[in-house]
Amino acid sequence: MKAVLFKANPAGWVACKFLRRFWRNCLTSKLNGFSLRDVAIPELPTDDWVLVKTLLGGICGSDTAIAAQKQPPDSLLQAYTSQPIALGHENVCVVTKTGPNVDSQWVGKRVVVEPTLGCEVRGTEPMCPRCAVGEFGACENFSGDFGGAANLPAGTSIGYNARTGGSWGEYFVAHKSQLIALDDSISDEVAIMVDPLACSLHAVLRANLAAAEKVLVYGAGMLGLGTVAALRAVGFSGRIETLDRPAGRYLADTATRLGADEFFTLPSDTSARFAEIAARTDATVQRARFGNYMLSGGYDLVFDCVGSRQSVMECLKWTRGRGQVIMLGTLQGAVPDLTPLWFRELEIIGAWGRSMENYDGRNVNTYQLVLDLIGEGKIAADGLLTHTFKIDDYRAALAAGMYKPQCESIKVAFDFR
């Protein structure tokens, strides 16, 4: 089968840091670790697994961050991956083969696979404390150090380990507990949005919305847009402001369609940025030496959906005292000044992946909850998949995912149909 693989190439990584200024396409080349290969279809790790055929394989911001060299060489996330990686965790697929311990009626069913490789999936007994209570997104066994019947190597999810394959390939394998059946009323184009929407919904459910009247969503990529949609879907009625770089009307229109009260941009000048946020939140600007700024006042709740050094610093500084900052963008570097954290007594909450959610009196997988909210008309996911590519065009697909303003892309996916 065909699959896009990634294997870190330290010398090539250094070369691309220089060459990218003159040859942008080096980032999607073998020099930067990417290649399209003919590989063997992965085997079922245990009798509790299934083989699935990919229909759509989404490109996530975490994937493009690898290509764009946004993860530093010493990133701790490297301890939770194993290479070479057959990339891709966002998916829509069809079950083609079941292990002996899986109901054969799954064969032929269209599903989305919740990709997290927690203790149940790995066959680890006893489960870690987090997985035992359904918080598999915070599993303590992603390194694979505690073994398990499936004998999986390090990896947080399908698409980030060396054994399961991923949705940037024609086939991959999944544990029976990861299968979420799709109703015929849900199109492939909507179903491919379940994973990014689930990540955003999980972050929203981590927040204390009862303590917030004015919210800032920092970043209008898929995580940010999903956060806006999730806030409205769970009934938040306060003001939502969405910030991003100038990117034409397509992002602004999408953000407001999903429920944002306003989409805005800011100038690059630091002083001007703080002055505008102060005006928006009735705060005052506090200036220290050497161009360092802070606010007295700010937003009640801020979602950092970018994860850059600048976004983290500004989110911390633009949140009122004892406000909340939800961090769901993958951090891409060190943050030098954490003064707002302790001085303003902020509540910082991390959000990664998905979980079993306590929502509306029931315990439900985040994937299933997203599908329920879509079915109830509370999340409108139509039109968010903007670009599809065949696997042979993987370099163009990665470029569309990395350079979204230029391509006017929101969600990009590989189409194997």
JONORGI-V444162 format. One record per helix or strand of 3 or more residues. SS is the DSSP state (hx for helix, st for strand). FROM is the first residue (numbers start at 1). LEN is the number of residues. Records with the same first field share a line. If there is no record, write none. Layout:
SS = FROM-LEN / FROM-LEN
//
This chain:
st = 2-5 / 34-5 / 49-11 / 90-9 / 110-4 / 171-5 / 179-3 / 214-5 / 239-5 / 262-3 / 284-4 / 293-4 / 299-6 / 319-9 / 347-4 / 356-4 / 362-4 / 385-5 / 411-5
hx = 10-10 / 24-5 / 30-3 / 61-7 / 76-5 / 104-3 / 119-4 / 129-4 / 136-3 / 176-3 / 188-4 / 194-13 / 209-3 / 222-12 / 249-10 / 270-12 / 309-9 / 339-5 / 366-10 / 391-12 / 404-4
//
